[in-house]
Amino acid sequence: MRPISISNDIVPIAEFKTNISKWFKILQTSRHPLIITQNSKPAGVLLSASDYDELVYRKSFLDSVERGISDAENGQTQTTDELRKSLQARRSVSNP
């Protein structure tokens, strides 16, 4: 996702509504988020589907890293041997 262009990527909601198909085409080609304003204040942000997917993926990844760091800080870790035994036990249960 590219940075926001103040002169091109901020649009009042009335203009957005009257030219919605134009704005969706611009969104796809520019790869810039579109800031929609209402009463001269930011009211929403429109992203392309691929930019949204990228944000969700990054958030999920960062949440996973955060959980891992928290587990390590709280001593909730396993040695390689403990992990192998745990995985073997799970396999044995699921494949009798």
N, C-alpha and C positions, 0 to 999 in steps of 0.2 A: 504494500500500500504506500502510495506516495504522500508527501506532505500536502497540507491544505493550501490552496491558492486563494488568498483573501478576495481577489478581484473576480475569480471565476467559480468558486466552489461554495459560495453563500448565496442562498436564494430565498426570498420571502415565500411564504406558503401559498399566497394567492397566485404568484407567478408559477410556482411549481405545479399547482393544480391545473392551471390553464394550458401548460405545456408539458404535461407529465411524460409523454412518450419521448419528447426531445431530451428531457433530463435523464431518462433511463439510457438512451443512446449515448449521451455524453458520459454518463457514469461508466458504461462498459468500455468506452474508448480511452478515457482519460485516466482511469484507475485511481482517481482521487475520490475521497469521500465527499458527499454533498451535505452541507449544513443547511437545514431548513429552519427559517426563523418565523416567529409569530410575535407580532407586536414588537418588532425590532430586537427580539431576544432569541437566542438559540432554543429551538423546540425539539429538534431531532436530528439524527445523522443517518443518512442513507449510504449503505455500502454495497458493492457488487457482491454477488454470491461467493465468488472465490476469495475476496478479501474477508468476508465474514467467516468462511471456513478456516482461513489461515489464523484469524484471531482466536477462534474456538480451539484449534489445535494447539496454538501457543499457550493459551490459558491452561489447557489440560496438562500440557507438558510441565509448565511452571508449577502448577499445583502438585504434580507428582514429585517433582524435585523438592518442593517445600515439605511434603510429607516424609520423604526420605531423610532430609536433614533433621526434621523433628524426631523421627524414629532413632536416628543415630545419636542425637543429643540426649534422648531419654533412655539410651542403652537397649533399645529394642532392635538388636541386630543378631545375626546368626553367622557362625563360621561357615566356611565352605562345606566342611563335613556335616554340620548340622543341617544345612540346606539340602545336601544330597540325600541324607537319610529321610528328611521330611518329604522330599519329592518322590523318593522310592516308596515310602509308605502310602502316599496318595495314589500312586500308580497301582500298587498292590490291591488297594481297596476298589479302585475303579475297574480293574481287570482281573477278576478272581479266577 
